[in-house]
Amino acid sequence: MNGLNADIASFERMRTELEERHLLEWVVFHHGQFVNVYPDFDAAASDAIDRFDTGPFLIRQVGAPPKIHLTGGMVFTRANA
C-alpha cells in the first residue's frame, strides 16, 4: 500500500474517534500514522511541509463533507518561501 493510501485508510479507521474529539479541526497523517490535530488548514499544511517536505501526506478536515478534489500534482509551499 502506498503512503497516501495508507494515510487514507488510517484516517478512515480513526474517523469516529476524531469526529467525537476534533470535529471540524484539521488532521495530518503521514506513512499511515496520525501526526497531529490543527485549528486550521494553514497550520496543518505548514507543519506537514516542515516535517515531510513534499510528501505524500494527508490533510483532512474532520467531519467535513468532501468538497475540493486536488490533483496529485499539486504542491503546497508557504507564501513567504
QUIZIUR-V652997 format. One record per residue. N is the residue number from 1. SS is DSSP state (2 for helix, 1 for strand, 0 for the rest). PHI is phi in radians with two decimals (none if undefined). D_FIRST is the distance of its C-alpha to the first C-alpha in whole Angstrom. Layout:
[[N SS PHI D_FIRST] [N SS PHI D_FIRST]]
This chain:
[[1 0 none 0] [2 0 -1.29 4] [3 2 -0.98 7] [4 2 -1.20 8] [5 2 -1.09 6] [6 2 -1.14 6] [7 2 -1.12 10] [8 2 -1.11 11] [9 2 -1.08 10] [10 2 -1.14 12] [11 2 -1.05 14] [12 2 -1.08 15] [13 2 -1.12 15] [14 2 -1.65 18] [15 2 -0.88 19] [16 2 -1.05 23] [17 2 -1.07 23] [18 2 -1.12 23] [19 2 -1.16 25] [20 2 -1.25 28] [21 2 -1.86 28] [22 0 -2.42 27] [23 0 -0.96 28] [24 0 1.20 28] [25 0 -1.50 27] [26 1 -1.91 24] [27 1 -2.24 21] [28 1 -2.15 18] [29 1 -2.18 14] [30 1 -2.53 13] [31 0 0.92 10] [32 0 1.34 10] [33 1 -2.00 13] [34 1 -1.18 16] [35 1 -1.76 19] [36 1 -2.98 22] [37 1 -1.95 24] [38 1 -2.36 26] [39 0 -1.31 29] [40 0 -2.63 28] [41 2 -1.08 26] [42 2 -1.03 28] [43 2 -1.14 27] [44 2 -1.12 24] [45 2 -1.15 23] [46 2 -1.07 26] [47 2 -1.18 24] [48 2 -1.09 21] [49 2 -1.16 22] [50 2 -1.03 24] [51 2 -1.42 21] [52 2 -2.14 18] [53 0 0.99 20] [54 0 -1.57 19] [55 0 1.62 15] [56 0 -1.42 13] [57 0 -2.61 14] [58 1 -1.96 14] [59 1 -2.07 18] [60 1 -2.37 19] [61 1 -1.60 23] [62 0 -1.20 23] [63 0 1.46 25] [64 0 -1.47 25] [65 0 -1.22 25] [66 0 -1.12 23] [67 0 -2.17 25] [68 0 -2.01 24] [69 0 -1.99 21] [70 0 -1.73 20] [71 0 -1.25 19] [72 0 -1.18 16] [73 0 -1.55 19] [74 0 -1.42 21] [75 0 -2.18 22] [76 0 -1.73 24] [77 0 -2.37 26] [78 0 -1.19 29] [79 0 -1.08 32] [80 0 -1.62 34] [81 0 -1.29 32]]
